[in-house]
């Protein structure tokens, strides 16, 4: 696990405290009923604070899993 993934895991753990850390990498909207629109906005706020960039809200519908969020964050951080 690299630094970006470690930090992202910490973000997800804060937003989804009921999900065991070992399961966070497999988390998706389809697999977790608590990942609703309010949770998505909370996740955006946490990510923006942690990584220091503004998330493009048009990309939000695509960011429906840990893996997709990880890929998006990598693209933003590695610019």
N, C-alpha and C positions, 0 to 999 in steps of 0.2 A: 504494500500500500504506500503510495507516494504522499507527499505533503498535501497536495490539493485534495486527494481522496480522503485523507485523514481529517482535514478541516471540514470537508463536506459531510462526512459521517457525523462529526460533532454537531453540525447544523441540523441534520436530519434527526439526530437523537434528541435535540432540544425541542423540535417541532412535533416529533412523534415519540413522546416519552414512554408510551405503552408498548412500543415495538422493541424486542430484544436487539441489541447492537449487532449480533451475528446475522440478523435477518434484514437489516437496513439496506444492504446492497441489492436485495431482491424486491424491495418495496416499489409498488406502483399504485396508481389510482385504481386500477382494476382489482388489485389484491387487498386494498385497504379502504374500507368504507369511510374512515375518518378523514381521508384525503379529499376534502371538498373544496369549494371555492374560497372559503375563509381560511382554511389551512394553506391553500396555495398562496394566498396573499401574505400570510404570515411567513411562509417559507421564503418568498421573494424578499421580504424585509430583512430576514436573517441573512440571506445570501448576500444582499447588497452591503450590509454592514460588515460581514466577515471578509468579503473579497474586494470591496471598494469599487464596485462598478454599478451602474444602473442597468437593470434587466429590461430588455425590450418586451413590453407587455404583449406585443403581437406574437412573440415566441411562446408565451405562456401555455397555450393549448398543447403545444408539442412537448412540453416538459412534464410528462406524465409518469416518469419513473426515475429512480435513483440514477440509473445508467444514462438516461437522456439528459438529466440535469448535470451529471458529471461531465459529459461530453460538451455541453453548452458552457459550463464554467471553465473548462480547460481552454476552449476557444476564446473566451473573454480574457482570461488571465495571461495566456501565452501570446497575446497580440503584441 
